[in-house]
Amino acid sequence: MALNYGVMLEDKGITDRATVLIGKDGKVLWSESVGPGGARIPGDLLAKVKELCG
């Protein structure tokens, strides 16, 4: 799955830290990658879901 979404860091053998929002139709609505050591802010993610999904 990570390869399909382009978040596999093959040279390191790990996946990138990413969030992908997928619509009911199976299409990617939004994605964000913060790198292996990056942090995500839950409130920001919730706001993005509300913005895109209502």
KOLDREN-626686 format. One record per residue (C-alpha): residue number from 1; residue in three letters; x, z, y. Coordinates in nm, 4 decimals. Layout:
ATOM  pos  code         X         Z         Y
ATOM  NUM   ala         X         Z         Y
...
//
This chain:
ATOM  pos  code         X         Z         Y
ATOM    1   met    0.0000    0.0000    0.0000
ATOM    2   ala    0.2829    0.0843    0.2374
ATOM    3   leu    0.4233   -0.2646    0.1896
ATOM    4   asn    0.0828   -0.4179    0.2637
ATOM    5   tyr    0.0597   -0.2290    0.5919
ATOM    6   gly    0.4217   -0.2916    0.6869
ATOM    7   val    0.5252    0.0736    0.6954
ATOM    8   met    0.7692    0.0812    0.4040
ATOM    9   leu    1.1277    0.1474    0.5075
ATOM   10   glu    1.2776   -0.0194    0.2042
ATOM   11   asp    1.6384    0.0417    0.3038
ATOM   12   lys    1.5683    0.4172    0.3064
ATOM   13   gly    1.3260    0.4200    0.0133
ATOM   14   ile    1.0550    0.5974    0.2134
ATOM   15   thr    0.7483    0.5117    0.4152
ATOM   16   asp    0.7258    0.5328    0.7892
ATOM   17   arg    0.4965    0.8008    0.9295
ATOM   18   ala    0.1984    0.5970    1.0366
ATOM   19   thr   -0.1743    0.6195    1.0932
ATOM   20   val   -0.3994    0.3241    1.0174
ATOM   21   leu   -0.7692    0.3134    1.1078
ATOM   22   ile   -0.9633    0.0752    0.8876
ATOM   23   gly   -1.3138   -0.0468    0.9675
ATOM   24   lys   -1.6039   -0.0636    0.7259
ATOM   25   asp   -1.5292   -0.4331    0.6817
ATOM   26   gly   -1.1776   -0.3513    0.5574
ATOM   27   lys   -0.9991   -0.4824    0.8679
ATOM   28   val   -0.7368   -0.2795    1.0495
ATOM   29   leu   -0.8825   -0.1528    1.3772
ATOM   30   trp   -0.5714    0.0228    1.5038
ATOM   31   ser   -0.2379    0.1472    1.3812
ATOM   32   glu    0.0437    0.3591    1.5137
ATOM   33   ser    0.3875    0.4310    1.3747
ATOM   34   val    0.5857    0.7321    1.4925
ATOM   35   gly    0.8893    0.7050    1.2679
ATOM   36   pro    0.9887    0.9305    0.9780
ATOM   37   gly    1.0615    1.2289    1.2009
ATOM   38   gly    0.7892    1.1639    1.4552
ATOM   39   ala    0.4924    1.3810    1.5302
ATOM   40   arg    0.1279    1.2872    1.5613
ATOM   41   ile   -0.1109    1.4675    1.7928
ATOM   42   pro   -0.4401    1.5367    1.6120
ATOM   43   gly   -0.6439    1.5425    1.9347
ATOM   44   asp   -0.5138    1.1999    2.0328
ATOM   45   leu   -0.5974    1.0607    1.6895
ATOM   46   leu   -0.9499    1.2013    1.7089
ATOM   47   ala   -0.9969    1.0475    2.0536
ATOM   48   lys   -0.8859    0.7092    1.9174
ATOM   49   val   -1.1321    0.7342    1.6272
ATOM   50   lys   -1.4142    0.8195    1.8670
ATOM   51   glu   -1.3149    0.5318    2.0965
ATOM   52   leu   -1.3077    0.2736    1.8196
ATOM   53   cys   -1.5756    0.4009    1.5859
ATOM   54   gly   -1.8204    0.5728    1.8181
//
